[in-house]
Amino acid sequence: MPSKSTLTRWFFIIVSVFIIGLVIWNTTLFFNQLKENERKKMEIWASAFEELRESELNDSNNEIGFLLNIISKNETTPMVLYTYKEDIYNLRNIQHVDTSETEKIKKLIARYETEYKPIDITYQDEVLSTVYYGNSPIINKIKYYPAALILIIILLFVAIYFFYQTAKSSEQNKLWAGMAKETAHQIGTPLSSLVGWTEILKDENVNPSYITEIEKDVSRLKTITERFSKVGSVPKLEAIDIVEETRRAFDYLKSRSSKLIEFELKVPNASIPVQLNSQLYGWTIENLVKNGIDAMKGQGKITIEIVKQDGKYAIVRITDTGKGIPKRNQKKVFKPGFTTKKRGWGLGLSLAKRIIEEYHRGKIYVAKSTKDQGTTFEMALAYAR
Protein backbone atom coordinates (compact mmCIF):
# COMPACT_ATOMS: atom_id res chain seq x y z
CA MET A 1 0.00 0.00 0.00
CA PRO A 2 1.44 3.43 -0.93
CA SER A 3 2.65 5.58 1.95
CA LYS A 4 0.85 8.76 2.98
CA SER A 5 3.65 10.95 1.63
CA THR A 6 3.47 9.19 -1.76
CA LEU A 7 -0.31 9.68 -1.95
CA THR A 8 0.09 13.35 -1.00
CA ARG A 9 2.76 13.82 -3.68
CA TRP A 10 0.52 12.24 -6.34
CA PHE A 11 -2.43 14.33 -5.18
CA PHE A 12 -0.47 17.56 -5.68
CA ILE A 13 0.81 16.38 -9.07
CA ILE A 14 -2.73 15.54 -10.28
CA VAL A 15 -4.12 18.84 -8.96
CA SER A 16 -1.28 20.76 -10.60
CA VAL A 17 -1.84 19.04 -13.96
CA PHE A 18 -5.58 19.74 -13.67
CA ILE A 19 -4.97 23.44 -12.96
CA ILE A 20 -2.50 23.73 -15.84
CA GLY A 21 -4.98 22.04 -18.18
CA LEU A 22 -7.79 24.31 -16.99
CA VAL A 23 -5.70 27.44 -17.54
CA ILE A 24 -4.62 26.30 -21.01
CA TRP A 25 -8.21 25.41 -21.93
CA ASN A 26 -9.56 28.78 -20.81
CA THR A 27 -6.70 30.63 -22.52
CA THR A 28 -7.40 28.73 -25.75
CA LEU A 29 -11.09 29.65 -25.57
CA PHE A 30 -10.20 33.28 -24.93
CA PHE A 31 -7.70 33.27 -27.79
CA ASN A 32 -10.22 31.77 -30.22
CA GLN A 33 -12.85 34.27 -29.12
CA LEU A 34 -10.44 37.14 -29.78
CA LYS A 35 -9.67 35.74 -33.23
CA GLU A 36 -13.38 35.50 -33.99
CA ASN A 37 -13.88 39.12 -32.89
CA GLU A 38 -10.93 40.10 -35.07
CA ARG A 39 -12.52 38.35 -38.05
CA LYS A 40 -15.87 40.09 -37.47
CA LYS A 41 -14.16 43.45 -37.10
CA MET A 42 -12.37 42.94 -40.39
CA GLU A 43 -15.61 41.90 -42.10
CA ILE A 44 -17.19 45.16 -40.92
CA TRP A 45 -14.11 47.05 -42.13
CA ALA A 46 -14.26 45.32 -45.53
CA SER A 47 -17.98 46.03 -45.83
CA ALA A 48 -17.38 49.68 -44.99
CA PHE A 49 -14.58 49.85 -47.54
CA GLU A 50 -16.80 48.16 -50.13
CA GLU A 51 -19.58 50.67 -49.48
CA LEU A 52 -17.09 53.51 -49.72
CA ARG A 53 -15.81 52.30 -53.10
CA GLU A 54 -19.38 51.92 -54.32
CA SER A 55 -20.20 55.47 -53.18
CA GLU A 56 -17.11 56.81 -54.95
CA LEU A 57 -17.98 54.99 -58.18
CA ASN A 58 -21.54 56.31 -58.06
CA ASP A 59 -20.36 59.84 -57.14
CA SER A 60 -22.48 59.61 -54.02
CA ASN A 61 -21.37 61.46 -50.90
CA ASN A 62 -24.04 59.97 -48.63
CA GLU A 63 -22.62 58.40 -45.50
CA ILE A 64 -19.02 58.70 -46.77
CA GLY A 65 -17.99 60.40 -43.53
CA PHE A 66 -19.47 57.56 -41.51
CA LEU A 67 -17.74 54.93 -43.64
CA LEU A 68 -14.39 56.72 -43.45
CA ASN A 69 -14.77 56.85 -39.67
CA ILE A 70 -15.25 53.05 -39.51
CA ILE A 71 -12.24 52.46 -41.74
CA SER A 72 -9.96 54.84 -39.84
CA LYS A 73 -10.86 53.37 -36.43
CA ASN A 74 -9.05 50.09 -37.10
CA GLU A 75 -5.59 50.97 -35.85
CA THR A 76 -4.41 47.56 -34.59
CA THR A 77 -5.04 44.89 -37.22
CA PRO A 78 -2.14 44.59 -39.69
CA MET A 79 -3.52 44.29 -43.23
CA VAL A 80 -2.52 44.32 -46.87
CA LEU A 81 -5.12 45.62 -49.36
CA TYR A 82 -4.42 44.47 -52.91
CA THR A 83 -6.26 46.31 -55.70
CA TYR A 84 -6.42 44.24 -58.88
CA LYS A 85 -7.10 46.99 -61.45
CA GLU A 86 -4.20 49.21 -60.38
CA ASP A 87 -2.08 46.18 -59.29
CA ILE A 88 -0.95 47.95 -56.13
CA TYR A 89 -0.60 47.08 -52.47
CA ASN A 90 -1.80 49.32 -49.65
CA LEU A 91 -0.50 48.62 -46.15
CA ARG A 92 -2.20 49.53 -42.90
CA ASN A 93 -0.85 49.12 -39.35
CA ILE A 94 2.34 47.54 -40.68
CA GLN A 95 5.69 49.02 -39.82
CA HIS A 96 9.15 48.42 -41.27
CA VAL A 97 7.74 47.35 -44.67
CA ASP A 98 7.43 49.71 -47.63
CA THR A 99 4.89 49.34 -50.46
CA SER A 100 7.78 48.98 -52.91
CA GLU A 101 9.13 45.86 -51.14
CA THR A 102 7.03 43.36 -53.09
CA GLU A 103 8.82 40.22 -51.85
CA LYS A 104 8.35 41.14 -48.19
CA ILE A 105 4.69 41.95 -48.82
CA LYS A 106 4.12 38.56 -50.49
CA LYS A 107 5.69 36.83 -47.49
CA LEU A 108 3.37 38.78 -45.20
CA ILE A 109 0.37 37.77 -47.32
CA ALA A 110 1.41 34.09 -47.14
CA ARG A 111 1.62 34.33 -43.35
CA TYR A 112 -1.67 36.16 -43.02
CA GLU A 113 -3.42 33.50 -45.15
CA THR A 114 -2.44 30.90 -42.52
CA GLU A 115 -4.04 33.02 -39.79
CA TYR A 116 -7.26 34.23 -41.46
CA LYS A 117 -9.16 33.70 -44.68
CA PRO A 118 -8.75 36.77 -46.93
CA ILE A 119 -11.79 38.95 -47.57
CA ASP A 120 -12.76 39.98 -51.11
CA ILE A 121 -14.21 43.45 -51.75
CA THR A 122 -16.64 43.35 -54.66
CA TYR A 123 -18.73 45.70 -56.75
CA GLN A 124 -21.48 44.34 -58.98
CA ASP A 125 -20.12 40.80 -58.55
CA GLU A 126 -16.64 41.89 -59.59
CA VAL A 127 -13.75 41.47 -57.14
CA LEU A 128 -12.05 44.83 -56.93
CA SER A 129 -9.69 44.18 -54.02
CA THR A 130 -8.66 41.54 -51.49
CA VAL A 131 -7.82 42.20 -47.85
CA TYR A 132 -5.17 40.01 -46.24
CA TYR A 133 -4.92 40.50 -42.50
CA GLY A 134 -3.18 38.93 -39.54
CA ASN A 135 -3.27 38.83 -35.76
CA SER A 136 -3.16 42.09 -33.90
CA PRO A 137 -0.27 42.59 -31.44
CA ILE A 138 -2.44 41.73 -28.44
CA ILE A 139 -3.50 38.41 -29.99
CA ASN A 140 0.11 37.55 -30.75
CA LYS A 141 0.99 38.19 -27.11
CA ILE A 142 -1.88 36.04 -25.85
CA LYS A 143 -0.89 33.29 -28.30
CA TYR A 144 2.36 32.71 -26.38
CA TYR A 145 0.78 33.13 -22.97
CA PRO A 146 0.04 29.39 -22.36
CA ALA A 147 3.64 28.46 -23.27
CA ALA A 148 4.99 31.17 -20.94
CA LEU A 149 2.63 30.02 -18.20
CA ILE A 150 3.70 26.39 -18.56
CA LEU A 151 7.36 27.45 -18.50
CA ILE A 152 6.81 29.46 -15.31
CA ILE A 153 5.01 26.53 -13.66
CA ILE A 154 7.79 24.12 -14.71
CA LEU A 155 10.42 26.49 -13.31
CA LEU A 156 8.41 26.72 -10.09
CA PHE A 157 8.28 22.94 -9.80
CA VAL A 158 12.02 22.69 -10.54
CA ALA A 159 12.73 25.27 -7.83
CA ILE A 160 10.54 23.37 -5.36
CA TYR A 161 12.24 20.10 -6.31
CA PHE A 162 15.74 21.53 -5.81
CA PHE A 163 14.64 23.10 -2.53
CA TYR A 164 13.29 19.71 -1.42
CA GLN A 165 16.46 17.93 -2.53
CA THR A 166 18.67 20.52 -0.82
CA ALA A 167 16.68 20.27 2.38
CA LYS A 168 16.83 16.47 2.19
CA SER A 169 20.57 16.56 1.51
CA SER A 170 21.10 18.96 4.41
CA GLU A 171 19.12 16.66 6.68
CA GLN A 172 21.17 13.66 5.53
CA ASN A 173 24.41 15.58 6.08
CA LYS A 174 23.33 16.40 9.62
CA LEU A 175 22.44 12.73 10.17
CA TRP A 176 25.83 11.55 8.86
CA ALA A 177 27.64 14.16 10.92
CA GLY A 178 25.74 13.09 14.00
CA MET A 179 26.49 9.41 13.35
CA ALA A 180 30.17 10.20 12.80
CA LYS A 181 30.45 12.15 16.03
CA GLU A 182 28.59 9.42 17.91
CA THR A 183 30.94 6.80 16.40
CA ALA A 184 33.94 8.84 17.55
CA HIS A 185 32.42 9.05 21.04
CA GLN A 186 31.75 5.30 21.16
CA ILE A 187 35.28 4.44 19.99
CA GLY A 188 36.76 6.75 22.61
CA THR A 189 35.78 4.57 25.57
CA PRO A 190 37.41 1.27 24.52
CA LEU A 191 40.34 3.24 23.11
CA SER A 192 41.10 4.64 26.56
CA SER A 193 41.00 1.10 27.94
CA LEU A 194 43.42 -0.09 25.23
CA VAL A 195 45.89 2.61 26.23
CA GLY A 196 45.65 1.41 29.82
CA TRP A 197 46.11 -2.22 28.85
CA THR A 198 49.18 -1.27 26.81
CA GLU A 199 50.79 0.22 29.91
CA ILE A 200 50.00 -2.95 31.87
CA LEU A 201 51.58 -5.12 29.16
CA LYS A 202 54.77 -3.08 29.42
CA ASP A 203 55.04 -4.12 33.07
CA GLU A 204 54.50 -7.79 32.17
CA ASN A 205 57.74 -8.10 30.21
CA VAL A 206 55.93 -8.71 26.92
CA ASN A 207 58.02 -8.59 23.74
CA PRO A 208 58.54 -4.81 23.11
CA SER A 209 57.97 -5.22 19.37
CA TYR A 210 54.43 -6.43 20.08
CA ILE A 211 53.72 -3.42 22.27
CA THR A 212 55.17 -1.09 19.61
CA GLU A 213 52.78 -2.48 17.00
CA ILE A 214 49.86 -2.24 19.43
CA GLU A 215 50.75 1.38 20.13
CA LYS A 216 50.83 2.10 16.40
CA ASP A 217 47.33 0.69 16.01
CA VAL A 218 46.10 2.58 19.07
CA SER A 219 47.55 5.75 17.60
CA ARG A 220 45.80 4.95 14.35
CA LEU A 221 42.50 4.50 16.18
CA LYS A 222 43.02 7.89 17.83
CA THR A 223 43.53 9.44 14.41
CA ILE A 224 40.34 7.79 13.10
CA THR A 225 38.41 8.99 16.14
CA GLU A 226 39.63 12.54 15.60
CA ARG A 227 38.66 12.34 11.93
CA PHE A 228 35.11 11.28 12.73
CA SER A 229 34.80 13.93 15.41
CA LYS A 230 35.64 16.61 12.80
CA VAL A 231 32.86 15.58 10.40
CA GLY A 232 30.29 18.36 10.24
CA SER A 233 32.65 20.89 11.83
CA VAL A 234 34.80 23.49 10.15
CA PRO A 235 38.38 22.16 10.43
CA LYS A 236 41.33 24.36 11.31
CA LEU A 237 43.74 24.82 8.40
CA GLU A 238 47.41 25.45 8.99
CA ALA A 239 50.49 26.04 6.85
CA ILE A 240 51.79 22.46 6.65
CA ASP A 241 54.37 20.80 4.43
CA ILE A 242 52.33 18.67 2.06
CA VAL A 243 55.42 16.67 1.06
CA GLU A 244 55.95 15.41 4.61
CA GLU A 245 52.23 14.72 5.15
CA THR A 246 52.02 12.78 1.91
CA ARG A 247 55.14 10.77 2.77
CA ARG A 248 53.67 9.93 6.20
CA ALA A 249 50.39 8.73 4.68
CA PHE A 250 52.30 6.80 2.01
CA ASP A 251 54.47 4.97 4.55
CA TYR A 252 51.49 3.98 6.66
CA LEU A 253 49.43 2.69 3.73
CA LYS A 254 52.38 0.80 2.27
CA SER A 255 53.09 -0.94 5.57
CA ARG A 256 49.43 -1.90 6.03
CA SER A 257 48.72 -3.06 2.47
CA SER A 258 49.19 -6.38 0.73
CA LYS A 259 52.61 -7.26 -0.65
CA LEU A 260 50.88 -7.71 -4.02
CA ILE A 261 50.50 -3.94 -4.21
CA GLU A 262 53.54 -2.03 -5.47
CA PHE A 263 53.83 1.50 -4.09
CA GLU A 264 55.77 4.34 -5.68
CA LEU A 265 56.26 7.84 -4.23
CA LYS A 266 57.40 10.81 -6.35
CA VAL A 267 57.76 13.96 -4.27
CA PRO A 268 60.14 16.94 -4.38
CA ASN A 269 63.02 17.16 -1.94
CA ALA A 270 61.99 20.68 -0.92
CA SER A 271 59.02 21.36 1.32
CA ILE A 272 55.77 22.75 -0.11
CA PRO A 273 53.66 24.53 2.52
CA VAL A 274 49.93 24.52 1.81
CA GLN A 275 46.77 25.34 3.79
CA LEU A 276 46.01 21.93 5.25
CA ASN A 277 44.35 19.92 7.97
CA SER A 278 46.72 16.97 8.30
CA GLN A 279 44.19 14.47 9.66
CA LEU A 280 41.59 15.10 6.99
CA TYR A 281 44.24 15.17 4.26
CA GLY A 282 45.55 11.78 5.40
CA TRP A 283 41.98 10.47 5.34
CA THR A 284 41.56 11.66 1.76
CA ILE A 285 44.80 9.99 0.63
CA GLU A 286 43.69 6.80 2.33
CA ASN A 287 40.28 6.85 0.62
CA LEU A 288 41.79 7.41 -2.82
CA VAL A 289 44.43 4.70 -2.35
CA LYS A 290 41.88 2.18 -1.06
CA ASN A 291 39.63 3.02 -4.00
CA GLY A 292 42.57 2.30 -6.32
CA ILE A 293 43.36 -0.99 -4.58
CA ASP A 294 39.72 -2.07 -4.97
CA ALA A 295 39.85 -1.15 -8.67
CA MET A 296 42.98 -3.33 -9.08
CA LYS A 297 41.32 -6.19 -7.18
CA GLY A 298 44.17 -6.29 -4.69
CA GLN A 299 47.05 -6.52 -7.16
CA GLY A 300 48.80 -3.74 -9.08
CA LYS A 301 50.68 -0.48 -8.63
CA ILE A 302 49.82 2.71 -6.76
CA THR A 303 51.77 5.89 -7.56
CA ILE A 304 51.54 9.04 -5.46
CA GLU A 305 53.10 12.15 -6.95
CA ILE A 306 53.29 15.84 -5.99
CA VAL A 307 53.68 18.49 -8.64
CA LYS A 308 54.48 22.04 -7.56
CA GLN A 309 52.88 24.40 -10.02
CA ASP A 310 53.58 28.09 -10.54
CA GLY A 311 49.95 29.10 -9.96
CA LYS A 312 47.92 28.99 -6.75
CA TYR A 313 47.90 25.24 -6.20
CA ALA A 314 50.09 22.25 -5.49
CA ILE A 315 48.88 19.18 -7.39
CA VAL A 316 48.77 15.72 -5.79
CA ARG A 317 48.29 12.81 -8.23
CA ILE A 318 47.26 9.32 -7.21
CA THR A 319 47.41 6.74 -10.00
CA ASP A 320 46.37 3.09 -9.98
CA THR A 321 46.59 0.34 -12.60
CA GLY A 322 43.02 -0.82 -12.15
CA LYS A 323 40.06 -1.34 -14.47
CA GLY A 324 39.48 2.39 -15.08
CA ILE A 325 36.33 4.50 -14.82
CA PRO A 326 33.99 4.92 -17.81
CA LYS A 327 33.69 8.54 -18.95
CA ARG A 328 29.98 8.62 -18.10
CA ASN A 329 30.80 7.82 -14.45
CA GLN A 330 33.80 10.11 -13.92
CA LYS A 331 31.67 12.79 -12.27
CA LYS A 332 29.22 10.39 -10.66
CA VAL A 333 31.95 8.69 -8.60
CA PHE A 334 32.00 11.68 -6.24
CA LYS A 335 28.26 11.51 -5.52
CA PRO A 336 27.23 10.02 -2.16
CA GLY A 337 26.01 6.46 -2.52
CA PHE A 338 27.46 5.87 -5.99
CA THR A 339 29.44 2.64 -6.15
CA THR A 340 30.12 -0.15 -8.64
CA LYS A 341 31.11 -2.59 -5.91
CA LYS A 342 28.78 -5.23 -4.52
CA ARG A 343 29.77 -4.16 -1.03
CA GLY A 344 30.28 -0.61 0.06
CA TRP A 345 28.27 2.50 0.72
CA GLY A 346 29.84 4.73 -1.93
CA LEU A 347 30.98 7.33 0.61
CA GLY A 348 34.79 7.28 0.25
CA LEU A 349 35.15 9.50 -2.83
CA SER A 350 32.23 11.76 -1.87
CA LEU A 351 33.91 12.30 1.49
CA ALA A 352 37.22 13.04 -0.25
CA LYS A 353 35.48 15.62 -2.44
CA ARG A 354 33.89 17.28 0.57
CA ILE A 355 37.18 17.41 2.47
CA ILE A 356 39.13 18.91 -0.44
CA GLU A 357 36.55 21.24 -2.00
CA GLU A 358 34.40 22.34 0.95
CA TYR A 359 36.91 22.30 3.82
CA HIS A 360 40.15 23.11 1.95
CA ARG A 361 38.67 25.19 -0.90
CA GLY A 362 40.65 23.08 -3.34
CA LYS A 363 39.76 20.83 -6.28
CA ILE A 364 39.55 17.09 -6.82
CA TYR A 365 38.75 15.38 -10.09
CA VAL A 366 39.47 12.43 -12.36
CA ALA A 367 42.41 13.62 -14.44
CA LYS A 368 42.67 10.55 -16.66
CA SER A 369 41.17 7.10 -16.87
CA THR A 370 41.66 4.32 -19.42
CA LYS A 371 39.81 1.03 -19.47
CA ASP A 372 41.90 -1.82 -17.99
CA GLN A 373 44.92 0.52 -17.66
CA GLY A 374 44.14 2.63 -14.66
CA THR A 375 42.90 5.93 -13.27
CA THR A 376 44.60 9.12 -12.12
CA PHE A 377 42.95 11.33 -9.52
CA GLU A 378 44.27 14.84 -8.93
CA MET A 379 43.91 17.12 -5.92
CA ALA A 380 44.73 20.82 -6.05
CA LEU A 381 45.50 22.48 -2.71
CA ALA A 382 46.23 26.18 -2.24
CA TYR A 383 49.71 27.27 -1.21
CA ALA A 384 50.12 28.79 2.24
CA ARG A 385 50.69 32.53 2.19
C-alpha positions in Angstrom: 0.0 0.0 0.0 1.4 3.4 -0.9 2.6 5.6 1.9 0.9 8.8 3.0 3.7 11.0 1.6 3.5 9.2 -1.8 -0.3 9.7 -1.9 0.1 13.3 -1.0 2.8 13.8 -3.7 0.5 12.2 -6.3 -2.4 14.3 -5.2 -0.5 17.6 -5.7 0.8 16.4 -9.1 -2.7 15.5 -10.3 -4.1 18.8 -9.0 -1.3 20.8 -10.6 -1.8 19.0 -14.0 -5.6 19.7 -13.7 -5.0 23.4 -13.0 -2.5 23.7 -15.8 -5.0 22.0 -18.2 -7.8 24.3 -17.0 -5.7 27.4 -17.5 -4.6 26.3 -21.0 -8.2 25.4 -21.9 -9.6 28.8 -20.8 -6.7 30.6 -22.5 -7.4 28.7 -25.8 -11.1 29.7 -25.6 -10.2 33.3 -24.9 -7.7 33.3 -27.8 -10.2 31.8 -30.2 -12.9 34.3 -29.1 -10.4 37.1 -29.8 -9.7 35.7 -33.2 -13.4 35.5 -34.0 -13.9 39.1 -32.9 -10.9 40.1 -35.1 -12.5 38.3 -38.0 -15.9 40.1 -37.5 -14.2 43.4 -37.1 -12.4 42.9 -40.4 -15.6 41.9 -42.1 -17.2 45.2 -40.9 -14.1 47.1 -42.1 -14.3 45.3 -45.5 -18.0 46.0 -45.8 -17.4 49.7 -45.0 -14.6 49.8 -47.5 -16.8 48.2 -50.1 -19.6 50.7 -49.5 -17.1 53.5 -49.7 -15.8 52.3 -53.1 -19.4 51.9 -54.3 -20.2 55.5 -53.2 -17.1 56.8 -55.0 -18.0 55.0 -58.2 -21.5 56.3 -58.1 -20.4 59.8 -57.1 -22.5 59.6 -54.0 -21.4 61.5 -50.9 -24.0 60.0 -48.6 -22.6 58.4 -45.5 -19.0 58.7 -46.8 -18.0 60.4 -43.5 -19.5 57.6 -41.5 -17.7 54.9 -43.6 -14.4 56.7 -43.4 -14.8 56.9 -39.7 -15.3 53.0 -39.5 -12.2 52.5 -41.7 -10.0 54.8 -39.8 -10.9 53.4 -36.4 -9.0 50.1 -37.1 -5.6 51.0 -35.8 -4.4 47.6 -34.6 -5.0 44.9 -37.2 -2.1 44.6 -39.7 -3.5 44.3 -43.2 -2.5 44.3 -46.9 -5.1 45.6 -49.4 -4.4 44.5 -52.9 -6.3 46.3 -55.7 -6.4 44.2 -58.9 -7.1 47.0 -61.5 -4.2 49.2 -60.4 -2.1 46.2 -59.3 -1.0 47.9 -56.1 -0.6 47.1 -52.5 -1.8 49.3 -49.7 -0.5 48.6 -46.2 -2.2 49.5 -42.9 -0.9 49.1 -39.4 2.3 47.5 -40.7 5.7 49.0 -39.8 9.1 48.4 -41.3 7.7 47.3 -44.7 7.4 49.7 -47.6 4.9 49.3 -50.5 7.8 49.0 -52.9 9.1 45.9 -51.1 7.0 43.4 -53.1 8.8 40.2 -51.9 8.3 41.1 -48.2 4.7 41.9 -48.8 4.1 38.6 -50.5 5.7 36.8 -47.5 3.4 38.8 -45.2 0.4 37.8 -47.3 1.4 34.1 -47.1 1.6 34.3 -43.4 -1.7 36.2 -43.0 -3.4 33.5 -45.1 -2.4 30.9 -42.5 -4.0 33.0 -39.8 -7.3 34.2 -41.5 -9.2 33.7 -44.7 -8.7 36.8 -46.9 -11.8 39.0 -47.6 -12.8 40.0 -51.1 -14.2 43.5 -51.7 -16.6 43.3 -54.7 -18.7 45.7 -56.7 -21.5 44.3 -59.0 -20.1 40.8 -58.5 -16.6 41.9 -59.6 -13.8 41.5 -57.1 -12.1 44.8 -56.9 -9.7 44.2 -54.0 -8.7 41.5 -51.5 -7.8 42.2 -47.9 -5.2 40.0 -46.2 -4.9 40.5 -42.5 -3.2 38.9 -39.5 -3.3 38.8 -35.8 -3.2 42.1 -33.9 -0.3 42.6 -31.4 -2.4 41.7 -28.4 -3.5 38.4 -30.0 0.1 37.5 -30.7 1.0 38.2 -27.1 -1.9 36.0 -25.9 -0.9 33.3 -28.3 2.4 32.7 -26.4 0.8 33.1 -23.0 0.0 29.4 -22.4 3.6 28.5 -23.3 5.0 31.2 -20.9 2.6 30.0 -18.2 3.7 26.4 -18.6 7.4 27.4 -18.5 6.8 29.5 -15.3 5.0 26.5 -13.7 7.8 24.1 -14.7 10.4 26.5 -13.3 8.4 26.7 -10.1 8.3 22.9 -9.8 12.0 22.7 -10.5 12.7 25.3 -7.8 10.5 23.4 -5.4 12.2 20.1 -6.3 15.7 21.5 -5.8 14.6 23.1 -2.5 13.3 19.7 -1.4 16.5 17.9 -2.5 18.7 20.5 -0.8 16.7 20.3 2.4 16.8 16.5 2.2 20.6 16.6 1.5 21.1 19.0 4.4 19.1 16.7 6.7 21.2 13.7 5.5 24.4 15.6 6.1 23.3 16.4 9.6 22.4 12.7 10.2 25.8 11.5 8.9 27.6 14.2 10.9 25.7 13.1 14.0 26.5 9.4 13.4 30.2 10.2 12.8 30.4 12.1 16.0 28.6 9.4 17.9 30.9 6.8 16.4 33.9 8.8 17.5 32.4 9.0 21.0 31.7 5.3 21.2 35.3 4.4 20.0 36.8 6.8 22.6 35.8 4.6 25.6 37.4 1.3 24.5 40.3 3.2 23.1 41.1 4.6 26.6 41.0 1.1 27.9 43.4 -0.1 25.2 45.9 2.6 26.2 45.7 1.4 29.8 46.1 -2.2 28.9 49.2 -1.3 26.8 50.8 0.2 29.9 50.0 -3.0 31.9 51.6 -5.1 29.2 54.8 -3.1 29.4 55.0 -4.1 33.1 54.5 -7.8 32.2 57.7 -8.1 30.2 55.9 -8.7 26.9 58.0 -8.6 23.7 58.5 -4.8 23.1 58.0 -5.2 19.4 54.4 -6.4 20.1 53.7 -3.4 22.3 55.2 -1.1 19.6 52.8 -2.5 17.0 49.9 -2.2 19.4 50.7 1.4 20.1 50.8 2.1 16.4 47.3 0.7 16.0 46.1 2.6 19.1 47.6 5.8 17.6 45.8 4.9 14.4 42.5 4.5 16.2 43.0 7.9 17.8 43.5 9.4 14.4 40.3 7.8 13.1 38.4 9.0 16.1 39.6 12.5 15.6 38.7 12.3 11.9 35.1 11.3 12.7 34.8 13.9 15.4 35.6 16.6 12.8 32.9 15.6 10.4 30.3 18.4 10.2 32.7 20.9 11.8 34.8 23.5 10.1 38.4 22.2 10.4 41.3 24.4 11.3 43.7 24.8 8.4 47.4 25.5 9.0 50.5 26.0 6.8 51.8 22.5 6.7 54.4 20.8 4.4 52.3 18.7 2.1 55.4 16.7 1.1 55.9 15.4 4.6 52.2 14.7 5.2 52.0 12.8 1.9 55.1 10.8 2.8 53.7 9.9 6.2 50.4 8.7 4.7 52.3 6.8 2.0 54.5 5.0 4.5 51.5 4.0 6.7 49.4 2.7 3.7 52.4 0.8 2.3 53.1 -0.9 5.6 49.4 -1.9 6.0 48.7 -3.1 2.5 49.2 -6.4 0.7 52.6 -7.3 -0.7 50.9 -7.7 -4.0 50.5 -3.9 -4.2 53.5 -2.0 -5.5 53.8 1.5 -4.1 55.8 4.3 -5.7 56.3 7.8 -4.2 57.4 10.8 -6.3 57.8 14.0 -4.3 60.1 16.9 -4.4 63.0 17.2 -1.9 62.0 20.7 -0.9 59.0 21.4 1.3 55.8 22.7 -0.1 53.7 24.5 2.5 49.9 24.5 1.8 46.8 25.3 3.8 46.0 21.9 5.3 44.3 19.9 8.0 46.7 17.0 8.3 44.2 14.5 9.7 41.6 15.1 7.0 44.2 15.2 4.3 45.5 11.8 5.4 42.0 10.5 5.3 41.6 11.7 1.8 44.8 10.0 0.6 43.7 6.8 2.3 40.3 6.8 0.6 41.8 7.4 -2.8 44.4 4.7 -2.4 41.9 2.2 -1.1 39.6 3.0 -4.0 42.6 2.3 -6.3 43.4 -1.0 -4.6 39.7 -2.1 -5.0 39.9 -1.1 -8.7 43.0 -3.3 -9.1 41.3 -6.2 -7.2 44.2 -6.3 -4.7 47.1 -6.5 -7.2 48.8 -3.7 -9.1 50.7 -0.5 -8.6 49.8 2.7 -6.8 51.8 5.9 -7.6 51.5 9.0 -5.5 53.1 12.2 -7.0 53.3 15.8 -6.0 53.7 18.5 -8.6 54.5 22.0 -7.6 52.9 24.4 -10.0 53.6 28.1 -10.5 49.9 29.1 -10.0 47.9 29.0 -6.8 47.9 25.2 -6.2 50.1 22.2 -5.5 48.9 19.2 -7.4 48.8 15.7 -5.8 48.3 12.8 -8.2 47.3 9.3 -7.2 47.4 6.7 -10.0 46.4 3.1 -10.0 46.6 0.3 -12.6 43.0 -0.8 -12.1 40.1 -1.3 -14.5 39.5 2.4 -15.1 36.3 4.5 -14.8 34.0 4.9 -17.8 33.7 8.5 -18.9 30.0 8.6 -18.1 30.8 7.8 -14.5 33.8 10.1 -13.9 31.7 12.8 -12.3 29.2 10.4 -10.7 31.9 8.7 -8.6 32.0 11.7 -6.2 28.3 11.5 -5.5 27.2 10.0 -2.2 26.0 6.5 -2.5 27.5 5.9 -6.0 29.4 2.6 -6.1 30.1 -0.2 -8.6 31.1 -2.6 -5.9 28.8 -5.2 -4.5 29.8 -4.2 -1.0 30.3 -0.6 0.1 28.3 2.5 0.7 29.8 4.7 -1.9 31.0 7.3 0.6 34.8 7.3 0.2 35.2 9.5 -2.8 32.2 11.8 -1.9 33.9 12.3 1.5 37.2 13.0 -0.2 35.5 15.6 -2.4 33.9 17.3 0.6 37.2 17.4 2.5 39.1 18.9 -0.4 36.5 21.2 -2.0 34.4 22.3 1.0 36.9 22.3 3.8 40.2 23.1 2.0 38.7 25.2 -0.9 40.6 23.1 -3.3 39.8 20.8 -6.3 39.6 17.1 -6.8 38.8 15.4 -10.1 39.5 12.4 -12.4 42.4 13.6 -14.4 42.7 10.5 -16.7 41.2 7.1 -16.9 41.7 4.3 -19.4 39.8 1.0 -19.5 41.9 -1.8 -18.0 44.9 0.5 -17.7 44.1 2.6 -14.7 42.9 5.9 -13.3 44.6 9.1 -12.1 43.0 11.3 -9.5 44.3 14.8 -8.9 43.9 17.1 -5.9 44.7 20.8 -6.1 45.5 22.5 -2.7 46.2 26.2 -2.2 49.7 27.3 -1.2 50.1 28.8 2.2 50.7 32.5 2.2 
